[in-house]
Amino acid sequence: MILPIVSWVAIYFVIWWIALFAALPFAGRSQAEEGVVVPGSEAGAPARPNWKKLVLLNTVIATAVFLLLMWLLTQTLFSLDDVPFLPKYGVF
């Protein structure tokens, strides 16, 4: 069945983007920290972002988080019904 595969890909995509936005502040030094601010740009913009390293590290972290989440949700030890703040949809 294709639907579960598409769902897992969508979940991985969301985790990857959340991890990317969480990692962006740690991507490098800002122009203000380097002491050279390009005219017309924000002083907090990255001076020399290392995009390859950032994307690779982000992919590794997102994959680890995704595999942990996938393992938790596919095991019988834990389900979404165990989360206390989610509504319970059961037989009344």
SERO-4910 file (N, C-alpha, C, O; in steps of 0.05 Angstrom, whole numbers):
BEGIN
 pado doro    nc1    nc2    nc3   cac1   cac2   cac3    cc1    cc2    cc3    oc1    oc2    oc3
  Met    A     17    -24      0      0      0      0     18     25      0     37     27     16
  Ile    A     12     44    -17     29     67    -21     24     89      0     43    104      6
  Leu    A      1     90     12     -5    112     31     13    112     55     22    134     62
  Pro    A     19     90     68     37     91     91     65    101     83     78    115     98
  Ile    A     74     93     59    101    102     50    101    132     46    120    146     55
  Val    A     80    142     34     78    171     30     76    186     57     88    207     60
  Ser    A     62    175     75     60    187    102     87    188    116     94    208    128
  Trp    A    102    166    115    129    166    127    147    186    114    163    199    128
  Val    A    145    188     88    162    208     74    154    237     82    172    254     86
  Ala    A    129    242     85    119    268     94    129    274    122    137    297    128
  Ile    A    128    254    140    137    258    167    167    264    167    176    282    182
  Tyr    A    183    249    151    211    254    150    217    283    139    234    297    149
  Phe    A    202    291    119    205    318    107    200    340    128    215    359    130
  Val    A    180    336    144    174    356    165    196    356    187    204    377    195
  Ile    A    205    333    195    226    331    215    252    344    204    266    358    218
  Trp    A    258    339    178    282    350    166    282    381    166    302    393    173
  Trp    A    259    392    159    257    422    158    257    434    186    269    455    190
  Ile    A    245    421    205    246    431    233    274    430    243    284    449    256
  Ala    A    288    408    238    316    406    246    334    427    232    352    438    244
  Leu    A    328    433    207    344    453    193    340    480    205    360    494    210
  Phe    A    315    488    211    311    514    223    322    516    252    329    537    261
  Ala    A    323    493    265    335    493    292    365    495    291    377    506    309
  Ala    A    377    485    269    406    486    266    417    511    254    441    517    256
  Leu    A    401    526    240    411    550    226    425    570    244    445    582    235
  Pro    A    416    576    269    431    595    285    459    585    292    476    602    300
  Phe    A    465    559    290    491    549    296    508    544    271    528    530    273
  Ala    A    499    555    249    513    549    223    540    562    221    557    553    206
  Gly    A    544    584    234    570    597    232    570    624    245    552    631    260
  Arg    A    590    639    239    593    666    252    578    686    235    577    684    210
  Ser    A    568    706    248    554    728    234    574    748    223    597    748    231
  Gln    A    564    765    206    581    786    195    590    805    217    613    815    216
  Ala    A    573    810    236    581    828    258    603    815    275    621    829    284
  Glu    A    602    789    279    623    776    294    649    775    279    671    776    291
  Glu    A    647    773    253    671    774    236    683    802    233    707    805    228
  Gly    A    667    822    238    676    850    236    674    862    208    683    884    204
  Val    A    663    847    189    660    857    162    631    854    154    621    832    148
  Val    A    616    877    154    588    877    147    586    887    118    594    910    112
  Val    A    575    871    101    571    879     73    550    901     72    528    897     83
  Pro    A    555    923     59    535    945     57    509    935     45    509    922     24
  Gly    A    487    941     58    460    933     48    451    907     59    429    898     53
  Ser    A    467    894     76    458    868     87    456    871    118    466    890    130
  Glu    A    442    852    130    438    852    159    464    843    172    478    825    162
  Ala    A    471    856    194    496    849    208    495    821    220    516    809    224
  Gly    A    471    811    225    469    784    236    469    762    215    467    738    221
  Ala    A    471    769    189    472    749    168    498    733    169    519    744    178
  Pro    A    498    708    162    522    693    163    544    703    145    538    712    122
  Ala    A    569    703    155    591    713    139    599    693    118    601    699     94
  Arg    A    604    668    126    611    647    108    597    621    116    609    604    130
  Pro    A    572    618    108    558    594    116    569    569    102    574    570     78
  Asn    A    572    548    116    581    523    105    557    505    100    550    488    117
  Trp    A    544    509     77    518    496     72    520    466     69    502    452     78
  Lys    A    542    456     57    545    427     54    546    413     81    533    393     86
  Lys    A    562    424     99    565    413    126    538    415    141    531    396    155
  Leu    A    525    437    139    500    441    153    478    422    143    464    410    159
  Val    A    476    419    117    456    401    105    462    372    112    444    356    119
  Leu    A    488    364    111    495    337    118    490    331    148    479    310    154
  Leu    A    498    349    165    493    345    194    463    345    200    454    329    216
  Asn    A    448    362    187    419    363    190    406    337    181    387    327    194
  Thr    A    415    326    159    404    301    149    410    278    168    392    261    172
  Val    A    434    277    179    440    256    199    423    258    223    412    238    233
  Ile    A    420    282    234    403    286    258    374    280    252    361    266    268
  Ala    A    363    290    230    335    285    223    330    255    218    309    245    226
  Thr    A    349    241    206    346    212    202    345    198    228    329    179    232
  Ala    A    363    205    247    363    192    273    336    197    288    325    178    300
  Val    A    327    221    287    301    228    301    278    213    287    261    202    301
  Phe    A    278    212    261    257    198    246    257    168    252    236    157    257
  Leu    A    281    156    252    282    127    258    273    121    286    260    101    291
  Leu    A    280    138    305    270    134    333    240    137    334    227    120    347
  Leu    A    229    157    321    200    161    321    186    138    306    165    128    315
  Met    A    197    129    284    186    107    269    186     81    286    166     66    286
  Trp    A    208     77    300    210     53    317    189     54    339    176     35    345
  Leu    A    187     78    352    167     81    374    139     76    364    123     64    378
  Leu    A    132     87    341    104     85    331     98     57    319     74     50    317
  Thr    A    118     42    311    112     16    299    113     -6    320    106    -29    314
  Gln    A    123     -1    344    123    -21    365     97    -20    380     82      0    379
  Thr    A     91    -41    395     67    -42    411     71    -30    438     53    -29    455
  Leu    A     95    -20    443    102     -9    470     89     19    473     84     27    496
  Phe    A     84     33    451     75     61    452     57     66    429     62     57    406
  Ser    A     36     81    433     18     90    412     10    118    417     15    129    439
  Leu    A     -3    130    398    -12    158    402    -34    159    423    -39    181    434
  Asp    A    -48    137    429    -68    137    450    -56    140    477    -70    146    496
  Asp    A    -30    135    480    -16    137    506     -8    166    512     -1    172    535
  Val    A    -10    184    493     -3    212    497    -26    225    513    -49    225    503
  Pro    A    -21    236    537    -43    244    554    -59    269    544    -82    271    550
  Phe    A    -47    286    528    -61    310    520    -76    307    493    -89    326    485
  Leu    A    -73    284    480    -88    280    455   -116    269    462   -119    255    481
  Pro    A   -136    276    446   -163    266    451   -165    236    447   -151    225    430
  Lys    A   -182    223    462   -186    194    460   -210    189    442   -232    199    448
  Tyr    A   -206    174    421   -228    167    403   -233    137    405   -222    121    390
  Gly    A   -249    130    424   -255    102    428   -284     97    427   -300    114    420
  Val    A   -291     72    434   -320     64    435   -332     76    461   -320     73    482
  Phe    A   -355     88    458   -367    101    481   -383     81    497   -395     88    517
***
